[in-house]
Amino acid sequence: MVSEQEIINKLEVKILNVDDNTNVNAAILERLEKVVQSLQENSVKMGQLLAVHDEKLTKQDRIDAVLFEKIEQVDEKLDRHAETIKKGCERDIRLVDNRLRLMEKKMWSIFGGLAIISFVVSPIGQRFIRPVLTPSPVSSIIVEK
């Protein structure tokens, strides 16, 4: 049979093991509390960081909206100016075309006048024009009586 002393020794060993387990559990619990506290601090810091980034993104969205609006305004102004320039160019082209037509008419008139003058002054023209301008001499015979 087992003596009382042996039972007491076994119980003491078990109590020591329980104390060791309690110490180990306390250490694990303390480490877990530190980890949880660290995670909470990191969570708060991450929330702050996300809030800052969200604010920056919101601010950038507002800036982008203003920039896009200005780009659209510049585009509209550019379209208006381009249309004005186009109309001015078309008007100038029409004016130049009208002047060229007028110069062409004058050139052909001058060419026609020179052609007529050249014809009139030429020997061939003289043959045609002389009888018209100068009456032909009437030949007359004087008869003596």
C-alpha positions in Angstrom: 0.0 0.0 0.0 0.9 3.5 -0.5 2.0 5.4 2.5 0.7 8.7 3.5 4.0 10.3 3.0 4.1 9.2 -0.6 0.6 10.6 -1.2 1.6 13.8 0.5 4.7 14.0 -1.8 2.6 13.3 -4.9 0.2 16.0 -3.8 3.0 18.5 -3.2 4.3 17.7 -6.7 0.9 18.3 -8.2 0.5 21.5 -6.2 3.9 22.7 -7.5 2.9 21.8 -11.0 -0.3 23.7 -10.6 1.7 26.7 -9.2 4.0 26.4 -12.2 1.1 26.2 -14.6 -0.5 29.2 -12.9 2.8 31.2 -13.3 3.0 30.1 -16.9 -0.7 31.0 -17.4 -0.1 34.4 -15.7 2.9 35.1 -18.0 0.9 34.1 -21.1 -2.0 36.2 -19.9 0.3 39.2 -19.4 1.8 38.8 -22.9 -1.7 38.5 -24.4 -2.7 41.7 -22.6 0.3 43.5 -24.0 -0.4 42.1 -27.5 -4.1 43.2 -27.3 -3.0 46.7 -26.0 -0.5 47.0 -28.9 -3.2 45.9 -31.4 -5.5 48.5 -29.9 -2.9 51.2 -30.2 -2.1 50.2 -33.8 -5.8 50.2 -34.6 -6.2 53.7 -33.3 -3.1 54.8 -35.2 -4.4 53.1 -38.4 -7.7 54.8 -38.0 -6.0 58.2 -37.6 -3.8 57.4 -40.7 -6.9 56.4 -42.7 -8.7 59.6 -41.6 -5.7 61.7 -42.8 -5.6 59.9 -46.1 -9.4 60.2 -46.5 -9.1 64.0 -45.9 -6.3 64.2 -48.5 -8.3 62.2 -51.0 -11.3 64.4 -50.4 -9.2 67.6 -50.8 -7.7 66.2 -54.0 -11.1 65.4 -55.4 -12.2 69.0 -54.8 -9.0 70.2 -56.5 -9.6 67.9 -59.4 -13.2 69.1 -59.8 -12.0 72.7 -59.9 -9.2 71.8 -62.4 -11.7 69.9 -64.7 -14.1 72.9 -64.6 -11.3 75.3 -65.6 -10.2 72.9 -68.4 -13.8 72.9 -69.7 -14.0 76.7 -69.5 -10.7 77.0 -71.4 -12.0 74.5 -74.0 -15.2 76.5 -74.5 -13.2 79.7 -74.8 -10.8 78.0 -77.3 -13.8 76.8 -79.3 -15.3 80.3 -79.4 -12.0 81.9 -80.4 -11.4 79.2 -83.0 -14.8 79.9 -84.4 -14.1 83.7 -84.5 -10.8 83.1 -86.2 -12.4 80.8 -88.7 -15.1 83.3 -89.6 -12.4 86.0 -89.9 -10.3 83.9 -92.2 -13.4 83.0 -94.3 -14.2 86.7 -94.6 -10.6 87.5 -95.6 -10.6 84.8 -98.2 -13.8 86.1 -99.7 -12.4 89.6 -99.8 -9.2 88.4 -101.5 -11.3 86.3 -103.9 -13.4 89.4 -104.8 -10.2 91.5 -105.3 -8.7 88.8 -107.5 -11.9 88.6 -109.6 -11.9 92.4 -110.0 -8.2 92.3 -111.0 -8.9 89.5 -113.4 -11.7 91.5 -115.0 -9.4 94.5 -115.4 -6.6 92.4 -116.8 -8.9 90.9 -119.5 -10.3 94.3 -120.3 -6.7 95.7 -120.6 -5.8 92.6 -122.7 -8.8 93.1 -124.9 -8.0 96.8 -125.3 -4.4 96.1 -126.2 -5.5 93.4 -128.7 -7.8 95.9 -130.4 -5.1 98.7 -130.4 -2.5 96.2 -131.8 -4.9 95.1 -134.5 -5.7 98.7 -135.4 -2.1 99.8 -135.5 -0.9 96.7 -137.5 -0.7 96.8 -141.3 -3.5 94.2 -141.6 -5.7 96.3 -139.4 -4.8 99.4 -141.4 -6.2 97.7 -144.5 -9.5 97.2 -142.8 -9.8 100.4 -141.0 -8.5 102.9 -143.6 -11.4 102.4 -145.9 -13.8 103.0 -143.1 -12.1 106.1 -141.7 -10.9 107.7 -144.8 -13.4 108.0 -147.7 -12.1 106.5 -150.8 -11.0 109.2 -153.3 -13.5 109.7 -155.9 -11.9 109.7 -159.2 -13.0 112.3 -161.3 -12.2 113.2 -164.8 -12.2 116.7 -165.8 -13.4 117.0 -169.2 -12.4 120.0 -171.2 -14.7 121.7 -173.4 
